[in-house]
Amino acid sequence: MNQRMPLIYVKLYMYQICRALAYLHNCVGVCHRDIKPQNILVNPHTHQLKLCDFGSAKVLVQGEPNISYICSRYYRAPELIFGATEYTTAIDVWSAGCVLAELLLGQPVFPGDSGVDQLVEIIKVLGTPTRDEIKRMNPNYTEFKFPQIKAHPWHKIFHKRMPSEAVDFVSRLLQYSPNLRCTALEALIHPFFDELRYPNSRLPNGRSLPHLFNFKPNELRGVPEEFVVQLIPQHAKKQCAFLGV
């Protein structure tokens, strides 16, 4: 279905997805491993969002192998396609990036018909991965038989009126190298979400936004103070009782 939603809803839903992932990754220590639109529940009245279906979720332990045939195809991170068995929670960040691009485009951004075709769809946009990028995705992958294709600029993927911060946010999530993707927590302070931090922001129907900044102490444990200042706008500090405001 090629249908785009108002940008405020994209921001609202993506913020909650990223916050949910930050909680899973940092507080629970779990990787969801199947982020896709079908596993995202939205209350149509309050626009509160929840992740569901934890049937593939797992605690990822460094040094312990995991199966690479995981996650629904359109949202599968490239390191999984390359057969990596030691991967990180960055696979969820890639999936979230695919969801974001789909919300902005109105259709899947990488609609592959098979595992190999999925990689072809990614290469059409990101270009052929370098040797270093392949090494970062899967150090054991030695084959390198790809045609050399240049990256297609993200701003040409979306319509001309797409805000630059939306395009930049997509590019920060959809990086070949897992270590170059922003974390779910870092994603929350991206300028794409600035509108949600304005004190007068409202839903299109005039109603208030759901509480987005009601962070619990464990969500912010170890987070630098300067980061928290960017994360929680002054007017919303009352949503965090433990901040003593």
Secondary structure, 3 states (H helix, E strand, C coil): CCCCCCHHHHHHHHHHHHHHHHHHHHHHCCECCCCCHHHEEECCCCCCEEECCCCCCECCCCCCCCCCCCCCHHHCCHHHHCCCCCCCCHHHHHHHHHHHHHHHHCCCCCCCCCHHHHHHHHHHHHCCCCHHHHHHHCCCCCCCCCCCCCCCCHHHHCCCCCCHHHHHHHHHHCCCCHHHCCCHHHHCCCHHHHHHHCCCCECCCCCECCCCCCCCHHHHCCCCHHHHHHHCCHHHHHHCHHHCC
